[in-house]
Amino acid sequence: MVPPTLDRFDRAILRELAADGRLTVVALAARIGLSKSPTQARLRRLEAAGVIRGYRAVIDPAALGAAHVVFVEVKLGDTREAALAAFAAAVRAVPEIEECHLIAGGFDYLLKLRTRDIAHYRQVLAERLSSLPHVTSTSTHVAMETLKERGD
């Protein structure tokens, strides 16, 4: 898919909505310097093109008891398409996995997990991660502090 060409108004819409996804069309229009109708048309076009994938609340993970962050390097024993698909499907079923990235390098996937604490992570590692399809090894990196995340 070819990404749409974005002009300064489109980029302003994206910037404003990234900062506050609850803006009304009228407020958004005022902030970017257009009237309501063209702003609404641009918004619909950006949504239809998939540039805007959705709207959501940004939740504080600590408030939900998931302040402990780890990054896990995962090596697979099989990297053929069927094995990658099986791994991807299994990853989607583990609620503690917040992000999963296929990596070009010394390992196959990089996972970001959130758990209550190190004991909870150890349980997830033993019971869920180690039994994901085709996993041969993992290496855990514990985040000591988060300086910036999406939305910060």
C-alpha positions in Angstrom: 0.0 0.0 0.0 1.3 3.4 -1.0 1.1 5.9 1.9 -1.0 8.9 1.2 0.7 12.3 0.7 0.3 14.3 3.8 0.3 18.1 3.7 0.8 20.5 6.7 -2.9 20.4 7.7 -2.9 16.5 7.7 0.3 16.5 9.8 -1.2 19.1 12.2 -4.3 16.9 12.6 -2.2 13.9 13.4 0.0 15.9 15.9 -3.1 17.3 17.7 -4.9 14.0 17.9 -1.8 12.2 19.1 -1.7 14.7 22.0 -5.4 14.6 22.7 -7.5 12.0 20.9 -10.7 13.3 22.5 -10.7 16.6 20.6 -14.0 17.4 18.9 -13.9 18.2 15.2 -14.7 21.8 16.0 -11.8 22.1 18.5 -9.5 20.3 16.1 -10.4 22.6 13.3 -9.7 25.7 15.5 -6.3 24.3 16.4 -5.2 23.6 12.9 -6.7 26.7 11.3 -9.4 25.2 9.1 -13.1 25.2 9.3 -15.1 22.2 10.5 -16.1 20.7 7.1 -12.6 20.4 5.5 -11.2 19.2 8.8 -13.8 16.5 9.1 -13.2 15.5 5.5 -9.5 15.3 6.1 -10.1 13.3 9.3 -12.3 10.8 7.4 -9.7 10.5 4.6 -6.9 9.8 7.1 -9.0 7.2 8.9 -10.0 5.5 5.5 -6.4 5.4 4.4 -5.4 3.7 7.6 -3.1 6.6 8.7 -5.3 6.9 11.8 -5.8 3.3 13.0 -8.0 4.1 16.0 -8.5 6.1 19.2 -7.8 4.8 22.7 -7.2 5.8 26.2 -3.6 5.9 27.5 -3.7 3.8 30.7 -1.1 4.1 33.5 0.2 0.5 33.7 1.3 1.0 37.4 -2.4 1.8 38.2 -3.2 -1.7 36.9 -0.4 -3.4 38.8 1.8 -3.9 35.7 4.7 -1.5 36.4 7.5 -4.1 36.0 8.9 -4.0 32.4 11.1 -6.6 30.8 12.5 -7.0 27.3 13.0 -10.5 26.1 15.2 -11.7 23.3 13.7 -14.9 21.8 15.5 -17.3 19.5 13.5 -19.8 17.5 14.6 -23.2 16.4 12.6 -22.9 13.1 12.1 -19.7 11.2 10.1 -21.0 8.2 6.8 -19.1 7.6 4.6 -21.7 9.3 6.8 -21.6 12.4 6.7 -17.8 12.5 2.9 -17.8 12.1 2.5 -20.3 14.9 4.7 -18.2 17.2 2.9 -15.0 16.3 -0.5 -16.5 17.0 0.7 -17.8 20.4 2.2 -14.4 21.3 -1.1 -12.7 20.7 -2.6 -15.0 23.4 -0.2 -13.9 26.2 -1.7 -10.8 27.8 1.6 -9.8 29.5 3.3 -9.3 26.1 2.8 -5.7 25.2 4.9 -5.6 22.0 6.5 -8.2 19.8 9.0 -7.3 17.0 10.7 -9.6 14.4 14.4 -8.6 14.5 17.2 -8.8 12.0 20.2 -9.8 14.1 21.5 -12.3 16.7 18.0 -13.3 17.8 14.6 -13.6 16.2 12.1 -11.6 18.2 12.2 -8.9 20.8 9.3 -8.9 23.3 8.2 -6.2 25.7 6.3 -7.5 28.7 4.6 -5.9 31.7 4.1 -7.8 34.9 3.4 -7.0 38.5 6.9 -7.8 39.7 9.9 -10.0 39.0 8.2 -13.0 40.6 5.2 -12.6 38.3 7.6 -12.3 35.3 9.4 -15.5 36.4 6.1 -17.3 36.4 5.2 -16.0 32.9 8.6 -17.0 31.6 8.3 -20.5 33.0 4.7 -21.1 32.1 4.0 -19.1 29.0 7.1 -17.8 27.2 9.2 -21.0 27.4 6.4 -23.0 25.9 5.7 -20.7 22.9 6.1 -22.6 19.7 9.6 -23.1 18.4 11.3 -21.2 21.2 14.8 -22.5 21.8 16.2 -19.8 24.1 15.3 -16.5 25.8 17.4 -13.7 27.3 15.7 -11.3 29.7 16.6 -7.6 30.2 14.9 -5.9 33.1 14.1 -2.2 32.7 15.1 -0.2 35.7 13.4 3.0 34.7 11.3 4.2 31.8 12.2 7.7 30.6 9.9 7.9 27.5 7.1 5.8 26.1 4.5 6.5 23.4 2.2 9.1 24.8 4.9 10.7 27.1 
